[in-house]
Amino acid sequence: MAFASFDRNKSTSAPMAEINMVPLIDVVLVLLVIFIVTAPLLTNAVKLDLPKATSATDIQKPDKIEFAIDANGGLFWAGERITREDAAAKFVEEGRKRPQPEVYLRADQNASYRYVAEMLADASKAGLSKVAFVSEPAK
């Protein structure tokens, strides 16, 4: 890049104030050619002839367990009154099923938390992990 003239006869020559763009353009064009040549090499696609097969999807909806606790601590399994021991036995039986059923818990707002905690503990011991708390929307 020349910034001044090498002519010694001109003593009043000022430095050249323009940038020589030719080397910059040469470098950019060389980089462009390199990227154009190497871009197809970056795709490492292996051509395979995969076998064709179809299968029916096996989507099983899990059962749901309707469990309710009233204000006095009474337990209900699908609307039928049940004792805690029977509920724990039914939880164990339902916990063996695959896919595991979902437990929908409806607890009265005046029910003691103790009854809800006992029900959750029994369900957890039986291996049931999907418990949903059902409530009514606010008015």
C-alpha contacts under 8 A as a table, 3 or more apart, distances in Angstrom:
res1	aa1	res2	aa2	distance
1	M	19	I	7.91
1	M	20	N	6.41
2	A	5	S	7.32
2	A	16	M	7.47
2	A	20	N	7.97
3	F	15	P	5.52
3	F	16	M	4.73
3	F	17	A	6.95
3	F	18	E	7.95
4	A	13	S	7.77
4	A	14	A	7.02
4	A	15	P	4.51
4	A	16	M	5.30
5	S	13	S	7.25
5	S	15	P	7.29
5	S	16	M	7.67
7	D	10	K	5.98
8	R	11	S	6.58
10	K	13	S	5.77
20	N	23	P	7.15
21	M	24	L	5.31
21	M	25	I	6.21
22	V	25	I	5.18
22	V	26	D	6.16
23	P	26	D	5.01
23	P	27	V	6.27
24	L	27	V	5.24
24	L	28	V	6.28
25	I	28	V	5.11
25	I	29	L	6.12
26	D	29	L	5.23
26	D	30	V	6.21
27	V	30	V	5.15
27	V	31	L	6.23
28	V	31	L	5.14
28	V	32	L	6.12
29	L	32	L	4.96
29	L	33	V	6.22
30	V	33	V	5.19
30	V	34	I	6.22
31	L	34	I	5.02
31	L	35	F	6.20
32	L	35	F	5.21
32	L	36	I	6.15
33	V	36	I	5.06
33	V	37	V	6.17
34	I	37	V	5.23
34	I	38	T	6.12
35	F	38	T	5.18
35	F	39	A	5.72
36	I	39	A	5.58
36	I	40	P	7.71
37	V	40	P	6.84
37	V	41	L	7.79
38	T	41	L	5.26
38	T	42	L	6.72
39	A	42	L	5.46
39	A	43	T	7.58
40	P	43	T	5.99
41	L	44	N	7.14
60	Q	99	P	7.38
61	K	99	P	7.67
62	P	98	R	7.82
62	P	99	P	5.53
62	P	100	Q	6.08
62	P	101	P	4.87
62	P	102	E	6.79
63	D	100	Q	7.41
63	D	101	P	4.54
63	D	102	E	6.41
64	K	101	P	5.13
64	K	102	E	4.71
64	K	103	V	5.82
64	K	104	Y	6.94
65	I	77	W	7.50
65	I	78	A	6.92
65	I	101	P	6.71
65	I	102	E	6.05
65	I	103	V	4.67
65	I	104	Y	5.89
66	E	77	W	6.09
66	E	78	A	4.92
66	E	79	G	7.60
66	E	103	V	6.30
66	E	104	Y	5.10
66	E	105	L	6.50
66	E	106	R	7.74
67	F	75	L	7.38
67	F	76	F	5.69
67	F	77	W	4.90
67	F	78	A	6.13
67	F	79	G	7.70
67	F	103	V	6.87
67	F	104	Y	5.95
67	F	105	L	4.97
67	F	106	R	6.22
68	A	75	L	5.87
68	A	76	F	4.95
68	A	77	W	6.68
68	A	78	A	7.89
68	A	79	G	7.58
68	A	105	L	5.66
68	A	106	R	4.54
68	A	107	A	5.59
68	A	108	D	7.96
69	I	72	N	8.00
69	I	73	G	5.80
69	I	74	G	5.52
69	I	75	L	4.84
69	I	76	F	6.33
69	I	105	L	7.78
69	I	106	R	6.30
69	I	107	A	4.65
69	I	108	D	6.16
69	I	111	A	7.05
69	I	115	Y	7.50
69	I	116	V	7.53
70	D	73	G	5.40
70	D	74	G	5.29
70	D	75	L	6.84
70	D	107	A	6.18
70	D	108	D	5.11
70	D	110	N	7.93
70	D	111	A	6.12
71	A	74	G	7.31
71	A	107	A	7.80
71	A	108	D	5.35
71	A	109	Q	7.14
71	A	110	N	5.05
71	A	111	A	4.09
71	A	112	S	7.27
72	N	111	A	6.33
72	N	112	S	7.95
73	G	111	A	6.16
73	G	112	S	7.03
73	G	115	Y	6.04
74	G	81	R	7.20
74	G	82	I	7.79
74	G	83	T	7.98
75	L	81	R	5.86
75	L	82	I	5.57
75	L	83	T	6.50
75	L	84	R	7.11
76	F	79	G	5.34
76	F	80	E	5.10
76	F	81	R	4.42
76	F	82	I	5.52
77	W	80	E	5.26
77	W	81	R	6.43
77	W	82	I	6.40
77	W	87	A	7.42
82	I	86	D	6.35
82	I	87	A	6.48
83	T	86	D	5.28
83	T	87	A	6.15
84	R	87	A	4.97
84	R	88	A	6.11
85	E	88	A	5.12
85	E	89	A	6.28
86	D	89	A	5.05
86	D	90	K	6.15
87	A	90	K	5.05
87	A	91	F	6.08
88	A	91	F	5.01
88	A	92	V	6.33
88	A	122	D	5.57
88	A	123	A	7.16
88	A	126	A	7.60
89	A	92	V	5.16
89	A	93	E	6.31
90	K	93	E	4.95
90	K	94	E	6.06
91	F	94	E	5.07
91	F	95	G	5.88
91	F	122	D	7.14
91	F	123	A	5.79
91	F	126	A	5.66
91	F	128	L	7.51
92	V	95	G	4.99
92	V	96	R	6.66
92	V	123	A	7.72
92	V	125	K	7.85
92	V	126	A	4.50
92	V	127	G	7.44
93	E	96	R	5.65
93	E	97	K	7.41
93	E	126	A	7.93
94	E	97	K	5.53
94	E	100	Q	7.19
94	E	101	P	6.90
94	E	126	A	7.97
94	E	128	L	7.97
95	G	100	Q	6.14
95	G	101	P	7.48
95	G	126	A	5.45
95	G	127	G	5.40
95	G	128	L	5.51
96	R	100	Q	7.36
96	R	127	G	7.99
97	K	100	Q	5.43
97	K	101	P	7.38
98	R	101	P	7.83
100	Q	128	L	6.85
101	P	128	L	7.52
101	P	130	K	7.44
102	E	128	L	7.67
102	E	129	S	7.94
102	E	130	K	5.10
102	E	131	V	5.98
102	E	132	A	7.39
103	V	128	L	7.88
103	V	130	K	6.21
103	V	131	V	4.68
103	V	132	A	6.07
104	Y	131	V	6.04
104	Y	132	A	4.87
104	Y	133	F	6.04
104	Y	134	V	6.34
105	L	131	V	7.01
105	L	132	A	5.99
105	L	133	F	4.97
105	L	134	V	5.81
106	R	133	F	6.30
106	R	134	V	5.19
106	R	135	S	6.89
107	A	111	A	6.56
107	A	116	V	7.31
107	A	133	F	7.92
107	A	134	V	7.75
108	D	111	A	5.17
111	A	115	Y	7.29
111	A	116	V	7.96
112	S	115	Y	5.88
112	S	116	V	7.21
113	Y	116	V	5.15
113	Y	117	A	6.11
114	R	117	A	5.10
114	R	118	E	6.10
115	Y	118	E	5.11
115	Y	119	M	6.22
116	V	119	M	5.15
116	V	120	L	6.21
117	A	120	L	5.07
117	A	121	A	6.09
118	E	121	A	5.06
118	E	122	D	6.18
119	M	122	D	5.16
119	M	123	A	6.19
120	L	123	A	5.13
120	L	124	S	6.01
121	A	124	S	5.05
121	A	125	K	6.11
122	D	125	K	5.18
122	D	126	A	6.32
123	A	126	A	5.13
123	A	127	G	6.48
123	A	128	L	5.29
123	A	129	S	7.40
124	S	127	G	5.11
124	S	128	L	5.34
124	S	129	S	6.21
125	K	128	L	7.48
128	L	131	V	7.56
